[in-house]
Amino acid sequence: MKLKYRGIIFDLDGTLVDTLGDIAASMNWALKQRGFPELPMEEYRDKVGWGIKQLAFLSMPWEDRNEELAALIARDAAGYYDENPLNFSHPYPGIPQLISALKRKKLKMSVLTNKPDSTAQTVISNLFPMETFEIVQGEIIGNPLKPDPACVWELLVELNLTPSGIIFAGDSEIDMETALASGCYALGVSWGYRSREALEKAGAKHIIDKPEELLGFFE
């Protein structure tokens, strides 16, 4: 399959970078401060993606879940994460080479994540060369989050691009829903935090198993 696109929007967690260890460490620290049990890292795999407040809510014991307490835990976790964003995180194998190859093709690349914006900026700036991405956009209070297509459309206005010319690559059903709702091409990646079945069910147009497979869309 060889199609012509002008750019690509990447999800961050589970797509470009394996951040699960740092996400788990920050949320476990916040849970512990409130007297709640910590969770094994793997239990966070299905909980991430909707933003840190929802992650806090899902990480609490079900009988104690409430929005107000989740907001406090999310605040604590975000603060810890801001100070400890890169203890365990690293790009997935093949991602640096993919990014370099796409850069040589002069494609517009951006990152759209529901991770708090300050943490997203830190992760990207430390793990990728400067000016790799046109835009890195994380959660900013008051702005729409994935899967709201408005967050994509606002980004594309800045890039002067249209959805039909964009691939949206991500590892979760949230990313596929965002891509489809916004009119971008929904490309799933199988190496992240969700299963192939979850991506297929969410409407992925295609799923790749290795980063280099993405280059075929730009030839």
C-alpha positions as CSV (number, residue, x, y, z in Angstrom):
1,M,0.0,0.0,0.0
2,K,1.6,3.2,-1.2
3,L,-0.3,6.4,-0.6
4,K,0.8,10.0,-0.6
5,Y,0.5,12.0,2.6
6,R,2.0,15.3,3.5
7,G,2.6,14.7,7.2
8,I,2.0,12.5,10.2
9,I,0.7,13.0,13.8
10,F,2.2,10.6,16.3
11,D,0.8,9.6,19.7
12,L,3.5,9.7,22.3
13,D,3.0,7.0,25.0
14,G,3.1,3.5,23.6
15,T,3.8,4.8,20.0
16,L,7.1,6.8,20.0
17,V,8.2,6.2,23.6
18,D,7.7,3.4,26.1
19,T,6.8,5.6,29.1
20,L,4.9,3.0,31.1
21,G,7.6,2.7,33.8
22,D,7.5,6.4,34.6
23,I,3.8,6.6,34.4
24,A,3.4,3.8,36.9
25,A,6.1,5.2,39.2
26,S,4.4,8.7,39.3
27,M,0.9,7.3,39.8
28,N,2.0,4.8,42.4
29,W,3.7,7.6,44.4
30,A,0.6,9.6,44.3
31,L,-1.6,6.7,45.3
32,K,0.7,5.9,48.2
33,Q,0.5,9.4,49.5
34,R,-3.3,9.0,49.9
35,G,-3.1,5.6,51.5
36,F,-4.1,3.6,48.5
37,P,-2.3,0.4,47.3
38,E,0.3,0.7,44.5
39,L,-0.4,-1.2,41.2
40,P,1.9,-3.4,39.2
41,M,3.3,-1.6,36.2
42,E,1.5,-3.9,33.8
43,E,-1.9,-3.0,35.2
44,Y,-1.4,0.5,33.9
45,R,-1.2,-0.7,30.3
46,D,-4.9,-0.6,29.7
47,K,-5.5,2.5,31.8
48,V,-3.4,5.1,30.1
49,G,-4.4,7.3,27.2
50,W,-7.4,9.3,28.5
51,G,-5.4,11.9,30.4
52,I,-3.9,11.9,33.9
53,K,-7.1,12.6,35.8
54,Q,-8.9,9.6,34.3
55,L,-5.8,7.5,34.9
56,A,-5.9,8.5,38.6
57,F,-9.6,7.6,38.7
58,L,-9.1,4.2,37.2
59,S,-6.1,3.4,39.4
60,M,-8.0,4.0,42.7
61,P,-9.8,1.1,44.4
62,W,-13.2,1.0,42.8
63,E,-15.0,1.5,46.1
64,D,-13.1,4.8,46.7
65,R,-13.4,6.3,43.3
66,N,-14.7,9.8,43.1
67,E,-13.9,12.8,40.8
68,E,-12.7,15.1,43.5
69,L,-10.2,12.7,45.0
70,A,-9.0,11.6,41.5
71,A,-8.2,15.2,40.7
72,L,-6.0,15.5,43.8
73,I,-4.2,12.2,43.0
74,A,-3.8,13.4,39.4
75,R,-2.3,16.7,40.6
76,D,0.2,14.9,42.9
77,A,1.1,12.4,40.2
78,A,1.6,15.2,37.6
79,G,4.0,17.0,40.0
80,Y,6.0,13.9,40.6
81,Y,6.1,13.1,36.9
82,D,7.3,16.6,36.0
83,E,10.3,16.1,38.3
84,N,10.9,12.5,37.3
85,P,9.9,12.1,33.6
86,L,12.8,10.0,32.2
87,N,13.9,7.5,34.8
88,F,12.7,4.6,32.7
89,S,11.4,6.0,29.4
90,H,13.0,5.3,26.1
91,P,12.1,5.3,22.4
92,Y,10.9,2.0,21.0
93,P,13.4,0.1,18.8
94,G,13.5,1.5,15.3
95,I,11.7,4.8,16.2
96,P,14.9,7.0,16.0
97,Q,15.7,5.6,12.6
98,L,12.2,6.0,11.4
99,I,12.1,9.7,12.5
100,S,15.4,10.4,10.8
101,A,14.1,8.8,7.6
102,L,10.9,10.8,7.7
103,K,12.8,14.0,8.4
104,R,14.9,13.4,5.3
105,K,11.7,13.2,3.3
106,K,10.8,16.7,4.6
107,L,7.5,15.6,6.0
108,K,5.7,17.6,8.7
109,M,5.7,15.6,11.9
110,S,3.8,16.4,15.1
111,V,3.0,14.8,18.4
112,L,-0.4,14.9,20.0
113,T,-0.8,13.3,23.4
114,N,-3.1,13.5,26.4
115,K,0.0,13.5,28.7
116,P,0.4,16.8,30.6
117,D,1.9,19.3,28.2
118,S,4.9,20.2,30.3
119,T,5.9,16.5,30.7
120,A,5.3,15.8,27.0
121,Q,7.6,18.7,26.1
122,T,10.3,17.4,28.5
123,V,10.1,13.8,27.2
124,I,10.3,14.8,23.5
125,S,13.1,17.4,24.0
126,N,15.3,14.9,25.8
127,L,14.8,11.9,23.6
128,F,14.7,13.4,20.1
129,P,16.8,16.0,18.3
130,M,15.7,19.7,18.5
131,E,13.1,20.7,15.9
132,T,12.3,17.1,15.0
133,F,8.6,17.8,15.4
134,E,6.7,20.8,14.1
135,I,4.4,20.8,17.1
136,V,4.4,18.9,20.4
137,Q,1.0,19.2,22.0
138,G,-0.1,17.7,25.4
139,E,-2.9,18.3,27.8
140,I,-3.5,22.0,28.6
141,I,-6.3,22.7,31.0
142,G,-9.3,24.0,29.0
143,N,-8.2,22.6,25.7
144,P,-9.9,19.5,24.1
145,L,-8.2,16.1,24.5
146,K,-8.2,13.1,22.3
147,P,-10.6,11.6,21.1
148,D,-12.2,15.1,20.5
149,P,-11.3,15.8,16.9
150,A,-11.0,19.5,17.7
151,C,-7.5,19.0,19.1
152,V,-6.4,17.6,15.7
153,W,-8.1,20.3,13.7
154,E,-6.5,23.1,15.8
155,L,-3.1,21.5,15.3
156,L,-3.7,21.2,11.5
157,V,-4.6,24.8,11.2
158,E,-1.2,25.7,12.6
159,L,0.4,23.3,10.1
160,N,-1.7,24.6,7.2
161,L,-2.7,21.0,6.4
162,T,-5.9,19.1,5.9
163,P,-6.9,15.9,7.6
164,S,-7.0,13.9,4.3
165,G,-3.3,14.5,3.9
166,I,-2.4,13.3,7.4
167,I,-1.6,9.9,8.9
168,F,-2.5,9.6,12.6
169,A,-0.3,6.9,14.2
170,G,-1.1,5.5,17.6
171,D,-1.3,2.4,19.8
172,S,-4.7,2.7,21.3
173,E,-8.4,2.8,20.6
174,I,-8.3,6.5,21.7
175,D,-5.9,7.3,18.8
176,M,-8.0,5.4,16.3
177,E,-11.2,7.2,17.4
178,T,-9.4,10.5,17.2
179,A,-8.1,9.8,13.7
180,L,-11.5,8.7,12.4
181,A,-13.4,11.5,13.9
182,S,-11.0,14.1,12.6
183,G,-10.7,12.6,9.1
184,C,-7.1,11.5,9.3
185,Y,-5.9,8.1,8.2
186,A,-6.1,5.8,11.3
187,L,-2.8,3.8,11.5
188,G,-2.4,1.5,14.4
189,V,1.0,0.3,15.8
190,S,1.1,-3.1,17.5
191,W,4.1,-2.6,19.8
192,G,2.4,-0.3,22.3
193,Y,0.0,-0.7,25.2
194,R,-3.1,-2.1,23.5
195,S,-3.7,-5.3,21.6
196,R,-4.1,-5.7,17.8
197,E,-7.7,-6.7,18.4
198,A,-8.4,-3.5,20.3
199,L,-7.0,-1.5,17.4
200,E,-9.0,-3.4,14.8
201,K,-12.2,-3.0,16.8
202,A,-11.6,0.7,17.1
203,G,-11.4,1.0,13.3
204,A,-7.7,1.1,12.4
205,K,-7.4,1.3,8.7
206,H,-4.1,-0.6,8.8
207,I,-1.8,-1.9,11.6
208,I,2.0,-2.0,11.4
209,D,4.3,-4.2,13.5
210,K,7.6,-2.4,12.9
211,P,8.3,1.3,12.7
212,E,10.0,1.0,9.3
213,E,6.8,-0.2,7.8
214,L,5.4,3.3,8.0
215,L,7.9,4.5,5.4
216,G,5.8,2.7,2.7
217,F,3.1,5.2,3.1
218,F,5.4,8.0,1.9
219,E,7.0,6.4,-1.1
